[in-house]
């Protein structure tokens, strides 16, 4: 059993994933990306998982897969291979789960340096993927990603939101998406997609001002929600309906308009 915050792997690979420090400073080029069957399988596994959960979390699958490729080095980094953390998610003071300290790369004033980072630990592929979505929806600064349908905008937003210190992080994600046609995962997986949209409280197939009004009325004590409506109102899956959920649903409405 790992003890939180004290397990150190001296041999851990750099948290930047597939790219060494020198490569990370170069402009991304699609010609540099070779792909093996193992890497293709990695893409398909991540893409399928991201696509199936899109209706639940509203995070663009193409960006999710690109992040996993970049952050985990195609699933080969110690953090991903041993601890199923494919996205380089760190453990801050609010995190109560298991964690591990590894050497990682950070960009400071345009210079790449090596530091110790405390990262979240998971115990299965499914747990690691779920942890990623809970991480994103658990921080208000990432709420602008929910419902974003433009992959370039999603990549730029997640960099601006502070996911990574690398100044060309968004460029790498965009290049990976375009190199491997990851936007194919942005298409809903089946016809039940509309029925499962979170934020669609009145179940009419879209997230609209009516849904926001129902949520606001509930919070003000002026309306009631049944069990299904309550579940769809808890957009960030923290077990409660609050002002953060209202903020997110309003962003969804803007993105869908």
Secondary structure, 3 states (H helix, E strand, C coil): CCCCCCCEECCCCCCCCCCCHHHHCCCCCHHHCCCCHHHHHHHHHHHHHHHHCHHHHCCCHHHHHHHHHHHHCCCCCHHHHHHCCCCCCECCCCCCCCEEEEEEEEEECCEEEEEEEEEECCCCHHHHHHHHHHHHHCCHHHHHHCCCCCHHHHHHHHHHCCCCCCCCHHHHHHHHHHHCCHHHHHCCCCCCCHHHCCCCCCCCCCCCHHHHHHHHHHHCCCCCCCHHHHHHHCCCCCCCCCHHHHHHHHHHHHHHC
